[in-house]
């Protein structure tokens, strides 16, 4: 009988509360069933929220995370809970974006990871933050992230 590769997961299939902070969130990974094949995984989080560390006002962003896995995939429920843990976390846009990317890189050691964070304006100025590791493996199709630039109401 094959061993259950998902037996060690702590959140999947169970009631899980949103962690109070990103530091308390537990990102989990699962084995990549196609570790010998290069492919792109995309997560879109169009309702990401955090808090301005100075004013305490909420900040909103549309995140798009693309990665090419090696041995592991991020478990999606754990990723959702991790992203939700930022809702009461005070940090600037750039810090949130890069912290998320680096945490995923540390956990997964992917062949490639790209994050686009499209922050909605406060004070009349949107801030978009982009980061990636190295180059996309040759021959892979990486679609545009599809998030239009902010245009206000017009």
C-alpha positions as CSV (number, residue, x, y, z in Angstrom):
1,X,0.0,0.0,0.0
2,X,1.5,3.4,-0.9
3,X,2.2,5.8,1.9
4,X,-0.1,8.8,2.2
5,X,2.1,11.7,1.0
6,X,-0.5,14.1,2.5
7,X,-0.6,12.7,6.0
8,X,1.7,15.4,7.5
9,X,-0.5,18.3,6.4
10,X,-1.9,20.2,9.3
11,X,-4.5,22.4,7.6
12,X,-5.9,20.7,4.6
13,X,-9.3,19.0,5.3
14,X,-9.6,20.6,8.7
15,X,-11.1,23.8,10.1
16,X,-8.3,26.4,10.1
17,X,-8.4,29.9,11.5
18,X,-6.7,32.8,9.8
19,X,-3.3,33.2,11.5
20,X,-2.8,36.4,13.5
21,X,0.4,37.3,11.7
22,X,2.4,36.1,8.7
23,X,5.1,34.9,11.2
24,X,2.5,32.6,12.8
25,X,1.2,31.3,9.5
26,X,2.3,27.8,8.4
27,X,3.1,27.4,4.8
28,X,3.0,23.7,3.8
29,X,4.3,21.9,0.7
30,X,3.4,18.7,-1.0
31,X,5.5,16.5,-3.4
32,X,5.3,17.6,-7.0
33,X,3.8,14.6,-8.9
34,X,5.5,15.8,-12.1
35,X,8.9,16.8,-10.8
36,X,10.6,15.8,-14.1
37,X,8.4,18.2,-16.1
38,X,8.7,21.9,-16.3
39,X,5.4,23.8,-16.0
40,X,4.1,27.0,-14.6
41,X,1.7,27.2,-11.6
42,X,-0.2,30.5,-11.1
43,X,-2.0,31.8,-8.1
44,X,-4.0,35.0,-8.2
45,X,-5.2,36.7,-5.1
46,X,-7.3,39.7,-6.2
47,X,-8.4,40.6,-2.7
48,X,-5.1,40.8,-0.8
49,X,-5.1,43.1,2.2
50,X,-2.6,44.5,4.6
51,X,-2.3,47.5,6.9
52,X,-0.3,50.7,6.4
53,X,2.3,50.6,9.2
54,X,2.1,54.4,9.7
55,X,-1.6,55.3,9.4
56,X,-3.2,51.9,10.2
57,X,-5.4,52.3,7.1
58,X,-6.1,49.2,5.0
59,X,-4.2,48.6,1.8
60,X,-5.5,46.4,-1.1
61,X,-3.7,44.6,-3.8
62,X,-4.2,42.1,-6.6
63,X,-1.3,39.6,-6.4
64,X,-0.3,37.2,-9.1
65,X,2.3,34.6,-8.3
66,X,3.8,32.4,-11.0
67,X,6.3,29.6,-10.3
68,X,8.0,26.6,-11.9
69,X,8.2,23.9,-9.3
70,X,11.0,21.5,-8.6
71,X,10.3,18.8,-6.0
72,X,7.5,20.6,-4.2
73,X,4.2,22.5,-4.7
74,X,2.8,24.9,-2.2
75,X,-0.4,23.6,-0.6
76,X,-3.1,26.0,-1.7
77,X,-5.1,26.2,1.5
78,X,-1.9,26.9,3.5
79,X,-1.1,29.7,0.9
80,X,-4.5,31.2,1.2
81,X,-4.2,31.3,5.0
82,X,-0.7,32.7,4.8
83,X,-1.9,35.5,2.5
84,X,-4.9,36.2,4.7
85,X,-2.6,36.6,7.7
86,X,-1.4,39.9,6.3
87,X,-4.8,41.5,6.7
88,X,-3.8,43.0,10.1
89,X,-0.1,43.2,9.4
90,X,1.5,46.6,9.2
91,X,4.0,46.8,6.4
92,X,4.7,48.8,3.3
93,X,3.7,47.4,-0.1
94,X,7.2,46.6,-1.1
95,X,7.9,44.7,2.2
96,X,4.7,42.6,1.9
97,X,5.4,41.7,-1.7
98,X,9.0,40.7,-1.2
99,X,8.4,38.9,2.1
100,X,5.8,36.7,0.3
101,X,8.1,35.9,-2.6
102,X,11.1,35.1,-0.4
103,X,9.0,32.9,1.9
104,X,7.8,30.9,-1.1
105,X,11.3,30.6,-2.5
106,X,12.6,29.4,0.8
107,X,9.9,26.8,1.2
108,X,9.8,25.5,-2.4
109,X,13.2,26.2,-4.0
110,X,11.4,26.6,-7.3
111,X,13.2,26.7,-10.7
112,X,11.6,30.2,-11.2
113,X,9.2,32.4,-9.3
114,X,7.7,35.7,-10.3
115,X,5.3,37.9,-8.2
116,X,3.4,40.9,-9.4
117,X,1.6,43.0,-6.7
118,X,-0.8,45.6,-8.1
119,X,-1.6,47.8,-5.2
120,X,-4.7,50.0,-5.4
121,X,-4.1,53.7,-4.8
122,X,-4.3,55.5,-1.6
123,X,-3.5,59.2,-1.7
124,X,-4.0,59.1,-5.5
125,X,-1.0,56.9,-6.4
126,X,-1.0,53.2,-7.0
127,X,2.2,51.3,-6.3
128,X,3.0,48.1,-8.2
129,X,5.8,45.8,-7.1
130,X,7.5,43.1,-9.2
131,X,10.1,40.6,-8.4
132,X,11.4,37.4,-9.9
133,X,14.2,34.8,-9.4
134,X,16.5,34.3,-12.4
135,X,15.2,33.4,-15.8
136,X,12.2,31.3,-16.9
137,X,13.3,27.8,-18.0
138,X,13.7,27.7,-21.8
139,X,10.6,26.6,-23.7
140,X,8.0,27.4,-21.1
141,X,5.0,29.7,-21.8
142,X,4.5,32.3,-19.2
143,X,1.3,34.3,-19.9
144,X,1.0,38.0,-19.1
145,X,-0.3,38.5,-15.6
146,X,-3.4,40.2,-17.1
147,X,-3.9,42.9,-14.4
148,X,-4.4,46.2,-16.1
149,X,-2.7,49.4,-14.8
150,X,-4.9,51.5,-12.6
151,X,-7.0,54.0,-14.5
152,X,-9.3,55.4,-11.9
153,X,-12.9,55.7,-13.0
154,X,-12.1,56.6,-16.6
